[in-house]
Amino acid sequence: MPSISLAQDNFGIKAVELLQQLIRFDTTNPPGNEQKCIEFIEILLNQSGCNTQILAQNPHRPNLVARIRGKGQAPPLLLYGHLDVVTTAHQEWSYPPFEGRRADGFIWGRGALDMKGGIAMMISALLRLIKQNIPTAGDIILALVSDEETGGDNGAAFLIKEYPEYFSGVKYGIGEFGGFSIPVGKQRLYPIMVAEKQICWLRASLKGPGGHGAIPMRGGAMEKLGAMLTRLDRHRLPAHITPLVHKMIKTMADPLPFPKRSIVKLLQFPLMADPMLRLLGEKGKTFDPLLHNTVNATMLRGGEAINVIPSEINVWLDGRLLPGFRPIDLIMELRELVGSHIRFEVERHDTGLDLPDLGMFPLLENILKELDPKAIPMPMLLPGATDGRHFAKLGIQTYGFLPMHLPEDFSFFKLIHAADERIPESALEFGTEAIYRVLLQYNGSF
């Protein structure tokens, strides 16, 4: 078996060095090709004495599961993350996106934030425990998966369907996204994801009279398409204040000075939510998807020839449902907005983490406060979806906890999936220490 040599200190392998190596594997999905990256990590873990299993539906898209035995005094704890990344096509980067450049106090490259940086934190923290020969209260299970960015069918969904026994007894898991700092006044919010919106992909069918392209057509399928897209662009769906978002708004508002505090608190009331979002402008974009079911038109198909007016056009909508809502709720809201003449069909519905179990939250909260006395941790609803929705089918509560103490001017969400994705070296060290403390302090007594 080949060996791997990475810079080490008394605490084991440094997350910074490891992340650089992970970025250098181009795991753009599609097609993914996570195999070589998984093999690299397998060798690294095996050298440290970890037993690993490679589980694959597609040999080029494998998944790795490792189990580190604890003292049997607590249920197993799951750490998991995905190794695939999104495309860099048509983006202009300051440094090559798969070079893993170390510059200006950052590690640059695709996946630095989403989520090879988090995986580097997890592995580094885990190997530190192994090097120091510190047994944990319960077993630690590390699952590194493929294919998250396009649904997880080759990754987490495959594992929980075919190998659920590997996760027997697990109640809590650590994954993406959360634990990053957001400056608020003189303090810092640290949102920890405990729930996420549901995927609800729809196909809208619009019909009208067809005909020859030389004859003017009014009120056809194209006109209905334009009207629908205009309505979706100019109007939000109804506001809903779920219990978790109510708590989020209060936590975020309390440290703010007047009058910002009062404006943010008004978001808790459905009739005031949309006017306050307009008042908040750019800053309101953070709250918008947390208060509404949403759709975005992403794909379009209609027409077969330039001289034939199509009689049917299909539009695919990326819909996201708030916890507790169903696809029919979204369809009813859409019909109210764009009209009942449009036919909607559900293409895919993945339930999310709807009913969060906050049993482990105090542990994560205390660790963040230990590392940053100005920290205000809060539970968060994630507007997107993660592999957490798959593990939830086994009764596992995911906490999005990849902690990062970030510079105040660092635009976390603007860099996700974008050009010049990067992570501060200091944030990697902060996150590694936080996860290490979780592993040490986790005892299952919640």
C-alpha positions, -999 to +999 in steps of 0.1 A: +000+000+000+014+035-009+021+058+020+011+095+024+032+121+041+016+153+054+030+179+077+023+170+114+028+185+148+020+173+183-017+175+174-015+153+143-021+162+107-029+199+101-062+207+085-046+233+063-022+208+047-049+182+043-074+206+027-048+216+000-045+180-009-082+174-011-088+204-033-063+191-058-086+162-066-110+175-092-143+160-080-166+182-101-201+167-101-210+157-127-193+134-133-178+134-097-149+109-101-145+109-063-126+076-064-090+089-062-099+113-034-116+085-014-086+063-020-062+090-007-082+094+025-085+056+029-046+053+029-043+083+053-068+067+078-053+032+074-018+046+082-033+059+114-048+026+124-084+032+113-103+004+097-123+016+067-149+002+044-155+013+008-191+010-003-201+018-038-231+017-061-208+030-089-171+021-086-161+056-097-183+071-071-174+053-038-182+061-002-159+056+028-171+046+062-147+043+092-155+034+128-133+044+158-143+024+188-151+042+220-158+030+256-194+020+249-207+046+274-227+066+248-244+060+215-222+063+184-217+098+170-217+103+132-194+127+114-201+130+077-194+151+046-194+150+008-163+151-014-180+162-047-180+198-057-199+220-082-185+232-115-161+261-120-171+265-157-174+301-169-160+315-137-129+338-135-106+328-106-076+346-091-059+312-087-065+279-104-095+264-087-079+229-082-044+241-072-051+244-034-032+277-033-021+290+001-021+328-001-030+359+019-040+338+049-065+317+029-067+283+012-081+290-022-100+265-044-132+248-052-146+230-022-127+251+004-160+259+020-183+233+005-172+211+019-137+198+017-127+223+043-152+208+068-139+173+059-104+184+066-115+197+100-132+163+108-103+141+098-077+163+115-097+163+148-102+126+146-066+118+139-056+140+168-076+118+191-061+087+176-026+100+180-032+110+216-048+076+222-078+093+239-109+069+239-143+086+234-174+078+253-191+063+223-179+050+189-172+077+163-184+069+127-169+089+098-188+087+066-174+104+035-198+103+006-201+111-031-227+128-051-243+152-026-244+181-051-268+162-075-290+145-050-269+119-032-283+089-050-247+074-053-238+086-018-258+091+014-291+078-002-273+047-013-257+041+021-289+045+042-308+022+018-283-006+014-262-004+046-284+010+074-267-013+099-235+007+097-254+035+114-273+015+140-278+033+173-267+067+160-289+095+172-268+126+163-246+136+134-223+164+125-224+177+089-229+209+069-237+239+072-233+260+102-212+272+130-197+302+111-196+336+126-218+366+116-210+400+132-239+416+150-231+447+169-203+439+193-211+402+193-210+373+168-239+350+158-230+314+152-260+297+134-261+260+138-282+242+112-308+219+129-334+218+101-336+224+064-361+231+037-375+203+017-368+198-020-400+200-041-392+201-078-422+208-100-430+207-137-454+234-149-472+227-182-486+257-201-509+250-231-523+272-259-532+272-296-503+263-319-499+275-355-477+289-382-449+312-370-458+337-398-493+344-383-494+366-352-505+347-320-520+363-290-527+345-257-507+314-266-485+292-245-456+317-249-477+346-235-488+324-206-452+316-199-442+352-199-471+361-175-462+333-151-425+342-150-433+378-144-457+370-116-430+348-099-404+375-103-425+403-088-443+385-060-434+363-031-455+334-019-473+339+014-452+344+045-451+317+072-434+320+106-423+285+117-413+280+154-376+276+146-375+308+124-393+327+152-365+317+176-339+327+149-354+361+144-355+368+181-319+357+187-307+378+157-326+409+167-317+411+204-281+422+199-290+449+173-292+486+181-325+504+177-342+508+152-327+478+134-338+456+163-374+466+160-374+462+122-360+426+124-384+417+152-413+427+130-404+398+107-420+375+132-454+387+121-467+373+087-485+405+078-454+426+084-428+402+071-428+412+034-429+450+040-399+446+064-380+425+038-385+454+014-373+478+040-342+457+048-333+456+011-301+435+004-299+424+041-334+410+039-323+383+014-310+363+044-345+360+058-366+358+026-363+320+020-368+313+057-402+329+057-416+316+025-420+285+003-401+294-028-397+284-065-372+294-091-377+286-128-345+267-139-353+248-171-375+253-201-386+231-230-410+241-258-411+243-295-397+220-321-391+244-351-386+281-355-416+285-378-441+265-356-458+281-326-457+256-298-490+244-283-473+233-250-444+246-230-429+229-199-410+248-172-392+231-144-393+249-110-369+243-081-393+245-052-383+245-016-408+239+012-407+251+048-408+224+075-443+211+080-455+219+045-465+195+017-462+197-021-499+203-024-495+234-002-469+248-026-491+240-056-521+257-040-500+288-033-487+289-069-522+285-083-533+315-062-504+336-076-502+325-113-536+311-120-554+277-120-549+272-158-514+260-153-508+223-145-482+215-119-467+180-113-443+170-086-410+157-101-392+150-068-400+156-031-374+150-005-385+157+031-360+175+052-351+177+089-386+188+098-388+183+136-354+191+151-341+174+182-321+200+201-307+176+226-271+180+216-274+218+210-262+229+245-229+210+240-222+227+207-233+260+221-209+257+251-180+248+229-184+278+207-186+301+238-154+285+251-136+293+219-152+328+214-166+346+244-186+369+221-204+340+205-242+338+204-250+304+190-285+299+176-304+270+159-309+276+122-332+266+094-311+261+062-328+273+030-311+246+010-309+208+014-281+186+025-274+149+030-290+154+064-324+146+048-312+111+039-297+103+073-329+117+089-347+086+075-327+065+100-337+088+129-304+107+129-305+144+138-279+164+119-263+195+133-247+217+106-215+224+126-183+232+107-173+261+130-155+291+115-145+323+132-145+345+101-133+380+094-161+406+095-158+414+058-159+377+047-189+369+025-195+333+033-226+326+013-215+347-016-184+325-020-203+291-019-203+277-055-187+309-067-154+320-081-125+325-057-140+302-031-116+302-001-114+297+036-092+315+062-065+293+076-074+305+111-110+294+105-098+259+096-079+258+129-108+271+148-132+245+134-107+216+140-104+226+176-142+229+180-149+194+165-120+179+186-137+193+217-171+178+206-155+144+202-139+147+237-170+160+255-197+140+237-212+116+262-247+110+250-263+123+282-288+147+267 
